[in-house]
Amino acid sequence: MTAKRLIDLCTTRQNPLVVPLMGFPGTQLTHSSIWQNEFNSDLQFRSIQALVERFEPDAIFYIMDLAVEAGAIGLPVLFPVDGSPTVRSHLVKDIQDLEQLKIVDILHDARVKTYLDVMQRMSSNLNIPKGAYVIGPFTLAGLMMGATELAMATIDNPALVHAAAEFATQTIIRYTGALVDAGADMIVILEPTATFISPKAFKKFSGQYVEKIIRSIEAMPVLHICGDTKHLISAMCETGAQGLSLDAPVDFNDTIQKIPSDMVLIGNIDPVRVMVYETPKGVEKAVHQLLTRMRGHQNFILSTGCDLPPETPLDNIAAFIKAGRNQN
C-alpha cells in the first residue's frame, strides 16, 4: 500500500470508502467463539479473511480488544467465551505501583504476539488497507487505576494520572511500532474513557499523550472515542490524528464543518440500534440518509459508530455494504 495519508485514500475515489468495523461478526463465519479468536492468530485471521471474502469492504480491521495491553503489563483479565475481555481488578493506587508494571516487555506477551501475527497474516494475504487497534493512554490509565479513581485523581492527584498516562503512552508506542512493522496501514487509538471529561481535561490528561503516540506512528493514525463527543471535537483535532472515528450520537453534518478539510470523518451508523436490531431495509435507509448528509465531502468514510457486536445479522452487514456501494 502506497498511501501515507488517510485523506489520499479518500480523494482517489469518486464515492466514499465503505468500511464497517466488523471484526466480531467474523466469528459467525468461522463458527467460533470470541475467546478462541483472541488466543489463536490463525483462527482470527480466518475470521477476518472470511469477512473480506463475503462482503468485500474497502478496508478491514482485526477484532477490537481493549484488554490486550492491560493484560500484557500484568493486569488480571477475565475472558468470557463469547464476550469482550475485561480487567478484573486495578493495581495502581500510587506512583510506586507503576514500577511493578514496568518490569515486562509487552512484545513478549502471548496475546500481543497473537495480534501481531494476525496483522502479519492480514498484510501478507489481503489486498486492501489493513488496520489495527490500540488502547488510548487515558483509557489504559483507567484500567490500571479504576475509572472512578482515575476521574477523582484528575482533581486531587494529577501527578499520578500523568505518571500513569506517560507509562501507558510508552507501552502503546512500543506496541504500535510492532504493529506497523507487522504490516498495519492504519492504527486506531481507542480512547473511550475520555468521553466523560471536559475539553480542558482531555487536552491535559489524554490529548497530549495521544499526540505523542501519533507522532511516533509510521502509519495512518485515527482517533476513536465512543459516545457523544461533540464537546471534544476541537481538542481531538489538535492531536494530529488523520481521521476521527465517531459514534452514532455525533451529528456528522455539523462535525464535518468543524474539522480540517484534510482530516477524515469516519462513521457513524449506530452499531446496535441499526445494525443489530433493524431489518436490512432499515439499514439501507440509515446508510442512504447519512450518505445524503455527507454528499460533497471527500473527507468522509462510511463506517459504523463502533465495532459491530458479534451477533450482528450478516444480512444487515450485506445491506450496509450494498447501500454504501449504490450511492446515487
Steps between C-alpha positions, in 0.01 A plus 500: 500500500643839397265754660656676798204720587146393565364788295689366198304174520179701490583741219593222259137386506190665355284361780581451870682188610278241667667363814273353769683416824411133500762276658270322746238380247775304326460242776164410345673407175759278667250358754735597780492683832650838578726331755641265235574792268674699771759228560538339157648720228425256219133485598464876541661555161259250344209686661624829352576342162150353489352845556711646220406223258130522579449877517795655310544811718742775396714442811498259793599499867566206726286428808475791743641417844555758772672257736804394294741759637347483849560127522847533351617734777366267768144604579268204573257448210176302485430317172136407441448251218278723288564848635773759510773450761491732801750600766402340832690724741703819490849483643622860498426702813811716501797579278713228658256236379595582142847358559363145515336547160819632341694177542352332192547555127149468358629368168575170676139463616310210343191698404705787360684244287163363387385839373834573336477168318142579392624827351788325324256253346266782396789689343617197305161383377257792468524758223309781670612748769539324834447656839594421859358623830694615804364630829526870580726627780224644722293184457793275590566721802137441596546125479807526718335725760125444462275744311353665811839530667646644179229765476556602864877502455479752214391742773679393819804307370584618147863391539388137520279538193788650303737225614251229402424667166871539420567134581197403290628716214839330491331159515269587211785644292688172542196307377412732210853480365480122492158511332631730228799270451249214467326681216231726646404783266279671761516520877178587682551632853201405718444756776142440626567608860562855373130539416428603857754781543497865399694636202750658741551173685522311171785719378680465834456130574436337161560721198866579561576129545295397197696759301827346618382156384389638164835668442666160543273314254629430150152416378167683467382593853130515592349603834180323610292605800161341565185681607411866468826682429366830364673688780837343415516544121728804503736343754505172306600689185804638683648153557627470143274207413436460129148375568234512769285190547184614679193334641132523408405787738724744307341716229728445201346779294600746772834338584632488142481882500723520809792280403787577260434409137790254502370317809268207429171446684422129547163355600240506628209257446371378838666159559219371721173683438542485122745221424371244751132580534394651169398302192725511192264760353537706815878477473491614139277795594736612777803473271332697221401773746858535622641498148255773400618718789864438409462555125772727365746431782802299389641474853244240608509121536171314543531280807327398818513701822697224673591135453200286412378256765566132422127430460455761223290338223718429199214611274521843664872524426426408140230769489749755640754416229236499227361838602849644525588383150171622346536862597318670213 
